[in-house]
Amino acid sequence: MIIFGSRSIHVNTEQLKNTDCPNCQSKESLIISIYRRHAHIFWIPVFPLGKSGL
């Protein structure tokens, strides 16, 4: 039996420079987290599938 799937891994968190919050207009208060999705076999990452920022 081979167990496979995909999982996201947190890569980095950064504060965005020169960007105002669209709701409260405070300066440089936005933070972005970057995640990389990997395919895995038996919970071992094999190859990356892409990145996303939240």
Predicted model as a PDB file, atoms N, CA, C, CB and O in Angstrom, pLDDT in the B-factor column:
MODEL        1                                                                  
ATOM      1  N   MET A   1       0.840  -1.173   0.000  1.00 69.00           N  
ATOM      2  CA  MET A   1       0.000   0.000   0.000  1.00 69.00           C  
ATOM      3  C   MET A   1       0.888   1.241   0.000  1.00 69.00           C  
ATOM      4  CB  MET A   1      -0.957  -0.005   1.214  1.00 69.00           C  
ATOM      5  O   MET A   1       1.754   1.381   0.864  1.00 69.00           O  
ATOM      6  N   ILE A   2       0.683   2.137  -0.956  1.00 70.00           N  
ATOM      7  CA  ILE A   2       1.434   3.384  -1.046  1.00 70.00           C  
ATOM      8  C   ILE A   2       0.515   4.524  -0.623  1.00 70.00           C  
ATOM      9  CB  ILE A   2       1.989   3.613  -2.492  1.00 70.00           C  
ATOM     10  O   ILE A   2      -0.591   4.671  -1.143  1.00 70.00           O  
ATOM     11  N   ILE A   3       0.982   5.318   0.317  1.00 78.00           N  
ATOM     12  CA  ILE A   3       0.212   6.474   0.788  1.00 78.00           C  
ATOM     13  C   ILE A   3       0.791   7.719   0.128  1.00 78.00           C  
ATOM     14  CB  ILE A   3       0.247   6.595   2.361  1.00 78.00           C  
ATOM     15  O   ILE A   3       1.976   8.012   0.284  1.00 78.00           O  
ATOM     16  N   PHE A   4      -0.053   8.461  -0.619  1.00 80.00           N  
ATOM     17  CA  PHE A   4       0.408   9.668  -1.300  1.00 80.00           C  
ATOM     18  C   PHE A   4      -0.633  10.762  -1.146  1.00 80.00           C  
ATOM     19  CB  PHE A   4       0.689   9.390  -2.797  1.00 80.00           C  
ATOM     20  O   PHE A   4      -1.782  10.503  -0.788  1.00 80.00           O  
ATOM     21  N   GLY A   5      -0.215  11.980  -1.419  1.00 85.00           N  
ATOM     22  CA  GLY A   5      -1.114  13.125  -1.321  1.00 85.00           C  
ATOM     23  C   GLY A   5      -0.338  14.413  -1.477  1.00 85.00           C  
ATOM     24  O   GLY A   5       0.732  14.432  -2.085  1.00 85.00           O  
ATOM     25  N   SER A   6      -0.884  15.505  -0.920  1.00 83.00           N  
ATOM     26  CA  SER A   6      -0.206  16.796  -0.971  1.00 83.00           C  
ATOM     27  C   SER A   6      -0.430  17.523   0.352  1.00 83.00           C  
ATOM     28  CB  SER A   6      -0.716  17.652  -2.170  1.00 83.00           C  
ATOM     29  O   SER A   6      -1.403  17.276   1.064  1.00 83.00           O  
ATOM     30  N   ARG A   7       0.493  18.418   0.655  1.00 83.00           N  
ATOM     31  CA  ARG A   7       0.439  19.156   1.907  1.00 83.00           C  
ATOM     32  C   ARG A   7       1.112  20.514   1.708  1.00 83.00           C  
ATOM     33  CB  ARG A   7       1.120  18.356   3.058  1.00 83.00           C  
ATOM     34  O   ARG A   7       2.071  20.630   0.944  1.00 83.00           O  
ATOM     35  N   SER A   8       0.611  21.535   2.394  1.00 86.00           N  
ATOM     36  CA  SER A   8       1.209  22.866   2.348  1.00 86.00           C  
ATOM     37  C   SER A   8       2.185  23.043   3.503  1.00 86.00           C  
ATOM     38  CB  SER A   8       0.120  23.954   2.393  1.00 86.00           C  
ATOM     39  O   SER A   8       1.946  22.584   4.620  1.00 86.00           O  
ATOM     40  N   ILE A   9       3.296  23.724   3.202  1.00 87.00           N  
ATOM     41  CA  ILE A   9       4.329  24.008   4.194  1.00 87.00           C  
ATOM     42  C   ILE A   9       4.530  25.512   4.252  1.00 87.00           C  
ATOM     43  CB  ILE A   9       5.666  23.275   3.855  1.00 87.00           C  
ATOM     44  O   ILE A   9       4.676  26.161   3.216  1.00 87.00           O  
ATOM     45  N   HIS A  10       4.540  26.071   5.458  1.00 91.00           N  
ATOM     46  CA  HIS A  10       4.757  27.512   5.635  1.00 91.00           C  
ATOM     47  C   HIS A  10       6.214  27.826   5.319  1.00 91.00           C  
ATOM     48  CB  HIS A  10       4.390  27.970   7.089  1.00 91.00           C  
ATOM     49  O   HIS A  10       7.123  27.227   5.894  1.00 91.00           O  
ATOM     50  N   VAL A  11       6.438  28.784   4.386  1.00 91.00           N  
ATOM     51  CA  VAL A  11       7.780  29.125   3.950  1.00 91.00           C  
ATOM     52  C   VAL A  11       8.270  30.408   4.625  1.00 91.00           C  
ATOM     53  CB  VAL A  11       7.818  29.277   2.431  1.00 91.00           C  
ATOM     54  O   VAL A  11       9.376  30.446   5.164  1.00 91.00           O  
ATOM     55  N   ASN A  12       7.439  31.462   4.593  1.00 92.00           N  
ATOM     56  CA  ASN A  12       7.894  32.761   5.065  1.00 92.00           C  
ATOM     57  C   ASN A  12       6.707  33.644   5.421  1.00 92.00           C  
ATOM     58  CB  ASN A  12       8.769  33.443   4.009  1.00 92.00           C  
ATOM     59  O   ASN A  12       5.610  33.462   4.893  1.00 92.00           O  
ATOM     60  N   THR A  13       6.930  34.605   6.320  1.00 93.00           N  
ATOM     61  CA  THR A  13       5.955  35.643   6.637  1.00 93.00           C  
ATOM     62  C   THR A  13       6.670  36.985   6.555  1.00 93.00           C  
ATOM     63  CB  THR A  13       5.312  35.422   8.057  1.00 93.00           C  
ATOM     64  O   THR A  13       7.727  37.162   7.160  1.00 93.00           O  
ATOM     65  N   GLU A  14       6.102  37.933   5.810  1.00 90.00           N  
ATOM     66  CA  GLU A  14       6.722  39.241   5.637  1.00 90.00           C  
ATOM     67  C   GLU A  14       5.696  40.346   5.783  1.00 90.00           C  
ATOM     68  CB  GLU A  14       7.406  39.336   4.278  1.00 90.00           C  
ATOM     69  O   GLU A  14       4.514  40.165   5.493  1.00 90.00           O  
ATOM     70  N   GLN A  15       6.173  41.493   6.238  1.00 89.00           N  
ATOM     71  CA  GLN A  15       5.335  42.688   6.302  1.00 89.00           C  
ATOM     72  C   GLN A  15       5.477  43.413   4.972  1.00 89.00           C  
ATOM     73  CB  GLN A  15       5.736  43.619   7.511  1.00 89.00           C  
ATOM     74  O   GLN A  15       6.591  43.603   4.483  1.00 89.00           O  
ATOM     75  N   LEU A  16       4.344  43.822   4.380  1.00 86.00           N  
ATOM     76  CA  LEU A  16       4.359  44.505   3.088  1.00 86.00           C  
ATOM     77  C   LEU A  16       4.735  45.971   3.284  1.00 86.00           C  
ATOM     78  CB  LEU A  16       2.984  44.386   2.387  1.00 86.00           C  
ATOM     79  O   LEU A  16       4.136  46.669   4.102  1.00 86.00           O  
ATOM     80  N   LYS A  17       5.716  46.424   2.539  1.00 87.00           N  
ATOM     81  CA  LYS A  17       6.186  47.808   2.609  1.00 87.00           C  
ATOM     82  C   LYS A  17       5.401  48.671   1.622  1.00 87.00           C  
ATOM     83  CB  LYS A  17       7.708  47.889   2.313  1.00 87.00           C  
ATOM     84  O   LYS A  17       4.941  48.181   0.590  1.00 87.00           O  
ATOM     85  N   ASN A  18       5.251  49.942   1.939  1.00 86.00           N  
ATOM     86  CA  ASN A  18       4.612  50.945   1.066  1.00 86.00           C  
ATOM     87  C   ASN A  18       3.198  50.541   0.645  1.00 86.00           C  
ATOM     88  CB  ASN A  18       5.464  51.170  -0.179  1.00 86.00           C  
ATOM     89  O   ASN A  18       2.779  50.837  -0.474  1.00 86.00           O  
ATOM     90  N   THR A  19       2.468  49.874   1.524  1.00 84.00           N  
ATOM     91  CA  THR A  19       1.106  49.450   1.232  1.00 84.00           C  
ATOM     92  C   THR A  19       0.198  49.859   2.385  1.00 84.00           C  
ATOM     93  CB  THR A  19       1.039  47.920   0.992  1.00 84.00           C  
ATOM     94  O   THR A  19       0.507  49.620   3.552  1.00 84.00           O  
ATOM     95  N   ASP A  20      -0.925  50.477   2.039  1.00 84.00           N  
ATOM     96  CA  ASP A  20      -1.899  50.889   3.048  1.00 84.00           C  
ATOM     97  C   ASP A  20      -3.003  49.849   3.148  1.00 84.00           C  
ATOM     98  CB  ASP A  20      -2.490  52.278   2.713  1.00 84.00           C  
ATOM     99  O   ASP A  20      -3.356  49.206   2.159  1.00 84.00           O  
ATOM    100  N   CYS A  21      -3.544  49.689   4.349  1.00 85.00           N  
ATOM    101  CA  CYS A  21      -4.661  48.784   4.561  1.00 85.00           C  
ATOM    102  C   CYS A  21      -5.891  49.343   3.838  1.00 85.00           C  
ATOM    103  CB  CYS A  21      -4.943  48.589   6.085  1.00 85.00           C  
ATOM    104  O   CYS A  21      -6.222  50.515   4.019  1.00 85.00           O  
ATOM    105  N   PRO A  22      -6.580  48.524   3.016  1.00 84.00           N  
ATOM    106  CA  PRO A  22      -7.752  49.027   2.299  1.00 84.00           C  
ATOM    107  C   PRO A  22      -8.937  49.330   3.222  1.00 84.00           C  
ATOM    108  CB  PRO A  22      -8.173  48.023   1.252  1.00 84.00           C  
ATOM    109  O   PRO A  22      -9.834  50.078   2.832  1.00 84.00           O  
ATOM    110  N   ASN A  23      -8.962  48.774   4.423  1.00 87.00           N  
ATOM    111  CA  ASN A  23     -10.083  49.001   5.337  1.00 87.00           C  
ATOM    112  C   ASN A  23      -9.864  50.186   6.262  1.00 87.00           C  
ATOM    113  CB  ASN A  23     -10.329  47.769   6.159  1.00 87.00           C  
ATOM    114  O   ASN A  23     -10.743  51.037   6.392  1.00 87.00           O  
ATOM    115  N   CYS A  24      -8.687  50.255   6.919  1.00 87.00           N  
ATOM    116  CA  CYS A  24      -8.468  51.298   7.928  1.00 87.00           C  
ATOM    117  C   CYS A  24      -7.434  52.342   7.509  1.00 87.00           C  
ATOM    118  CB  CYS A  24      -8.035  50.665   9.223  1.00 87.00           C  
ATOM    119  O   CYS A  24      -7.207  53.301   8.248  1.00 87.00           O  
ATOM    120  N   GLN A  25      -6.805  52.184   6.353  1.00 84.00           N  
ATOM    121  CA  GLN A  25      -5.814  53.102   5.792  1.00 84.00           C  
ATOM    122  C   GLN A  25      -4.576  53.269   6.679  1.00 84.00           C  
ATOM    123  CB  GLN A  25      -6.450  54.450   5.562  1.00 84.00           C  
ATOM    124  O   GLN A  25      -3.864  54.263   6.539  1.00 84.00           O  
ATOM    125  N   SER A  26      -4.300  52.331   7.580  1.00 85.00           N  
ATOM    126  CA  SER A  26      -3.053  52.410   8.354  1.00 85.00           C  
ATOM    127  C   SER A  26      -1.900  51.980   7.455  1.00 85.00           C  
ATOM    128  CB  SER A  26      -3.121  51.515   9.644  1.00 85.00           C  
ATOM    129  O   SER A  26      -2.057  51.107   6.602  1.00 85.00           O  
ATOM    130  N   LYS A  27      -0.756  52.594   7.654  1.00 83.00           N  
ATOM    131  CA  LYS A  27       0.389  52.363   6.777  1.00 83.00           C  
ATOM    132  C   LYS A  27       1.219  51.175   7.255  1.00 83.00           C  
ATOM    133  CB  LYS A  27       1.263  53.617   6.702  1.00 83.00           C  
ATOM    134  O   LYS A  27       1.446  51.010   8.453  1.00 83.00           O  
ATOM    135  N   GLU A  28       1.665  50.356   6.318  1.00 80.00           N  
ATOM    136  CA  GLU A  28       2.554  49.216   6.544  1.00 80.00           C  
ATOM    137  C   GLU A  28       2.072  48.282   7.651  1.00 80.00           C  
ATOM    138  CB  GLU A  28       3.933  49.710   6.877  1.00 80.00           C  
ATOM    139  O   GLU A  28       2.863  47.840   8.484  1.00 80.00           O  
ATOM    140  N   SER A  29       0.778  47.985   7.660  1.00 82.00           N  
ATOM    141  CA  SER A  29       0.235  47.078   8.671  1.00 82.00           C  
ATOM    142  C   SER A  29      -0.176  45.723   8.082  1.00 82.00           C  
ATOM    143  CB  SER A  29      -0.960  47.723   9.352  1.00 82.00           C  
ATOM    144  O   SER A  29      -0.685  44.866   8.804  1.00 82.00           O  
ATOM    145  N   LEU A  30       0.040  45.528   6.785  1.00 88.00           N  
ATOM    146  CA  LEU A  30      -0.348  44.272   6.141  1.00 88.00           C  
ATOM    147  C   LEU A  30       0.782  43.244   6.214  1.00 88.00           C  
ATOM    148  CB  LEU A  30      -0.739  44.522   4.676  1.00 88.00           C  
ATOM    149  O   LEU A  30       1.950  43.574   6.011  1.00 88.00           O  
ATOM    150  N   ILE A  31       0.422  42.015   6.501  1.00 90.00           N  
ATOM    151  CA  ILE A  31       1.375  40.910   6.607  1.00 90.00           C  
ATOM    152  C   ILE A  31       0.922  39.807   5.659  1.00 90.00           C  
ATOM    153  CB  ILE A  31       1.484  40.380   8.083  1.00 90.00           C  
ATOM    154  O   ILE A  31      -0.266  39.492   5.588  1.00 90.00           O  
ATOM    155  N   ILE A  32       1.873  39.219   4.930  1.00 91.00           N  
ATOM    156  CA  ILE A  32       1.559  38.132   4.009  1.00 91.00           C  
ATOM    157  C   ILE A  32       2.326  36.879   4.437  1.00 91.00           C  
ATOM    158  CB  ILE A  32       1.909  38.525   2.539  1.00 91.00           C  
ATOM    159  O   ILE A  32       3.499  36.957   4.803  1.00 91.00           O  
ATOM    160  N   SER A  33       1.665  35.739   4.389  1.00 93.00           N  
ATOM    161  CA  SER A  33       2.292  34.443   4.666  1.00 93.00           C  
ATOM    162  C   SER A  33       2.367  33.667   3.360  1.00 93.00           C  
ATOM    163  CB  SER A  33       1.498  33.638   5.757  1.00 93.00           C  
ATOM    164  O   SER A  33       1.386  33.592   2.619  1.00 93.00           O  
ATOM    165  N   ILE A  34       3.520  33.094   3.081  1.00 93.00           N  
ATOM    166  CA  ILE A  34       3.745  32.356   1.843  1.00 93.00           C  
ATOM    167  C   ILE A  34       3.813  30.865   2.170  1.00 93.00           C  
ATOM    168  CB  ILE A  34       5.051  32.835   1.127  1.00 93.00           C  
ATOM    169  O   ILE A  34       4.539  30.446   3.072  1.00 93.00           O  
ATOM    170  N   TYR A  35       3.039  30.067   1.414  1.00 93.00           N  
ATOM    171  CA  TYR A  35       2.993  28.614   1.604  1.00 93.00           C  
ATOM    172  C   TYR A  35       3.382  27.928   0.307  1.00 93.00           C  
ATOM    173  CB  TYR A  35       1.583  28.151   2.064  1.00 93.00           C  
ATOM    174  O   TYR A  35       3.029  28.390  -0.777  1.00 93.00           O  
ATOM    175  N   ARG A  36       4.114  26.817   0.420  1.00 92.00           N  
ATOM    176  CA  ARG A  36       4.484  26.004  -0.736  1.00 92.00           C  
ATOM    177  C   ARG A  36       3.781  24.653  -0.596  1.00 92.00           C  
ATOM    178  CB  ARG A  36       6.050  25.829  -0.844  1.00 92.00           C  
ATOM    179  O   ARG A  36       3.816  24.031   0.465  1.00 92.00           O  
ATOM    180  N   ARG A  37       3.148  24.213  -1.674  1.00 92.00           N  
ATOM    181  CA  ARG A  37       2.438  22.929  -1.678  1.00 92.00           C  
ATOM    182  C   ARG A  37       3.349  21.872  -2.306  1.00 92.00           C  
ATOM    183  CB  ARG A  37       1.074  23.033  -2.460  1.00 92.00           C  
ATOM    184  O   ARG A  37       3.922  22.092  -3.373  1.00 92.00           O  
ATOM    185  N   HIS A  38       3.480  20.718  -1.634  1.00 90.00           N  
ATOM    186  CA  HIS A  38       4.320  19.614  -2.099  1.00 90.00           C  
ATOM    187  C   HIS A  38       3.489  18.347  -2.272  1.00 90.00           C  
ATOM    188  CB  HIS A  38       5.479  19.362  -1.114  1.00 90.00           C  
ATOM    189  O   HIS A  38       2.552  18.092  -1.515  1.00 90.00           O  
ATOM    190  N   ALA A  39       3.850  17.564  -3.278  1.00 90.00           N  
ATOM    191  CA  ALA A  39       3.327  16.197  -3.375  1.00 90.00           C  
ATOM    192  C   ALA A  39       4.200  15.339  -2.473  1.00 90.00           C  
ATOM    193  CB  ALA A  39       3.325  15.659  -4.875  1.00 90.00           C  
ATOM    194  O   ALA A  39       5.411  15.548  -2.396  1.00 90.00           O  
ATOM    195  N   HIS A  40       3.596  14.383  -1.797  1.00 87.00           N  
ATOM    196  CA  HIS A  40       4.387  13.535  -0.912  1.00 87.00           C  
ATOM    197  C   HIS A  40       3.986  12.072  -1.035  1.00 87.00           C  
ATOM    198  CB  HIS A  40       4.238  13.994   0.530  1.00 87.00           C  
ATOM    199  O   HIS A  40       2.863  11.735  -1.410  1.00 87.00           O  
ATOM    200  N   ILE A  41       4.943  11.224  -0.708  1.00 87.00           N  
ATOM    201  CA  ILE A  41       4.739   9.788  -0.611  1.00 87.00           C  
ATOM    202  C   ILE A  41       5.230   9.373   0.769  1.00 87.00           C  
ATOM    203  CB  ILE A  41       5.489   9.005  -1.764  1.00 87.00           C  
ATOM    204  O   ILE A  41       6.370   9.654   1.138  1.00 87.00           O  
ATOM    205  N   PHE A  42       4.374   8.710   1.524  1.00 85.00           N  
ATOM    206  CA  PHE A  42       4.688   8.324   2.898  1.00 85.00           C  
ATOM    207  C   PHE A  42       5.150   9.530   3.719  1.00 85.00           C  
ATOM    208  CB  PHE A  42       5.767   7.234   2.911  1.00 85.00           C  
ATOM    209  O   PHE A  42       6.109   9.415   4.483  1.00 85.00           O  
ATOM    210  N   TRP A  43       4.499  10.666   3.581  1.00 80.00           N  
ATOM    211  CA  TRP A  43       4.748  11.895   4.335  1.00 80.00           C  
ATOM    212  C   TRP A  43       6.119  12.505   4.079  1.00 80.00           C  
ATOM    213  CB  TRP A  43       4.599  11.623   5.795  1.00 80.00           C  
ATOM    214  O   TRP A  43       6.569  13.347   4.857  1.00 80.00           O  
ATOM    215  N   ILE A  44       6.791  12.102   3.009  1.00 83.00           N  
ATOM    216  CA  ILE A  44       8.071  12.687   2.611  1.00 83.00           C  
ATOM    217  C   ILE A  44       7.819  13.543   1.375  1.00 83.00           C  
ATOM    218  CB  ILE A  44       9.158  11.577   2.329  1.00 83.00           C  
ATOM    219  O   ILE A  44       7.354  13.022   0.361  1.00 83.00           O  
ATOM    220  N   PRO A  45       8.119  14.871   1.431  1.00 84.00           N  
ATOM    221  CA  PRO A  45       7.911  15.728   0.259  1.00 84.00           C  
ATOM    222  C   PRO A  45       8.757  15.255  -0.920  1.00 84.00           C  
ATOM    223  CB  PRO A  45       8.247  17.192   0.595  1.00 84.00           C  
ATOM    224  O   PRO A  45       9.950  14.990  -0.774  1.00 84.00           O  
ATOM    225  N   VAL A  46       8.118  15.152  -2.105  1.00 87.00           N  
ATOM    226  CA  VAL A  46       8.809  14.650  -3.283  1.00 87.00           C  
ATOM    227  C   VAL A  46       9.135  15.792  -4.247  1.00 87.00           C  
ATOM    228  CB  VAL A  46       7.959  13.581  -3.986  1.00 87.00           C  
ATOM    229  O   VAL A  46      10.289  15.954  -4.642  1.00 87.00           O  
ATOM    230  N   PHE A  47       8.127  16.589  -4.632  1.00 87.00           N  
ATOM    231  CA  PHE A  47       8.367  17.720  -5.527  1.00 87.00           C  
ATOM    232  C   PHE A  47       7.329  18.800  -5.252  1.00 87.00           C  
ATOM    233  CB  PHE A  47       8.320  17.275  -7.019  1.00 87.00           C  
ATOM    234  O   PHE A  47       6.210  18.493  -4.840  1.00 87.00           O  
ATOM    235  N   PRO A  48       7.695  20.084  -5.479  1.00 87.00           N  
ATOM    236  CA  PRO A  48       6.773  21.191  -5.225  1.00 87.00           C  
ATOM    237  C   PRO A  48       5.690  21.277  -6.299  1.00 87.00           C  
ATOM    238  CB  PRO A  48       7.539  22.511  -5.151  1.00 87.00           C  
ATOM    239  O   PRO A  48       5.931  20.980  -7.469  1.00 87.00           O  
ATOM    240  N   LEU A  49       4.496  21.688  -5.878  1.00 89.00           N  
ATOM    241  CA  LEU A  49       3.373  21.851  -6.810  1.00 89.00           C  
ATOM    242  C   LEU A  49       3.057  23.324  -7.065  1.00 89.00           C  
ATOM    243  CB  LEU A  49       2.130  21.143  -6.266  1.00 89.00           C  
ATOM    244  O   LEU A  49       2.388  23.645  -8.048  1.00 89.00           O  
ATOM    245  N   GLY A  50       3.523  24.221  -6.202  1.00 89.00           N  
ATOM    246  CA  GLY A  50       3.284  25.643  -6.403  1.00 89.00           C  
ATOM    247  C   GLY A  50       3.328  26.403  -5.089  1.00 89.00           C  
ATOM    248  O   GLY A  50       3.456  25.810  -4.018  1.00 89.00           O  
ATOM    249  N   LYS A  51       3.220  27.734  -5.185  1.00 89.00           N  
ATOM    250  CA  LYS A  51       3.227  28.602  -4.015  1.00 89.00           C  
ATOM    251  C   LYS A  51       1.943  29.408  -3.977  1.00 89.00           C  
ATOM    252  CB  LYS A  51       4.455  29.535  -4.024  1.00 89.00           C  
ATOM    253  O   LYS A  51       1.310  29.645  -5.005  1.00 89.00           O  
ATOM    254  N   SER A  52       1.566  29.827  -2.768  1.00 86.00           N  
ATOM    255  CA  SER A  52       0.420  30.716  -2.616  1.00 86.00           C  
ATOM    256  C   SER A  52       0.683  31.651  -1.449  1.00 86.00           C  
ATOM    257  CB  SER A  52      -0.895  29.912  -2.400  1.00 86.00           C  
ATOM    258  O   SER A  52       1.393  31.304  -0.505  1.00 86.00           O  
ATOM    259  N   GLY A  53       0.109  32.829  -1.523  1.00 84.00           N  
ATOM    260  CA  GLY A  53       0.253  33.816  -0.451  1.00 84.00           C  
ATOM    261  C   GLY A  53      -1.106  34.112   0.141  1.00 84.00           C  
ATOM    262  O   GLY A  53      -2.079  34.319  -0.584  1.00 84.00           O  
ATOM    263  N   LEU A  54      -1.173  34.132   1.462  1.00 77.00           N  
ATOM    264  CA  LEU A  54      -2.418  34.405   2.159  1.00 77.00           C  
ATOM    265  C   LEU A  54      -2.264  35.610   3.038  1.00 77.00           C  
ATOM    266  CB  LEU A  54      -2.859  33.208   2.978  1.00 77.00           C  
ATOM    267  O   LEU A  54      -3.213  36.005   3.715  1.00 77.00           O  
TER     268      LEU A  54                                                      
ENDMDL                                                                          
END                                                                             
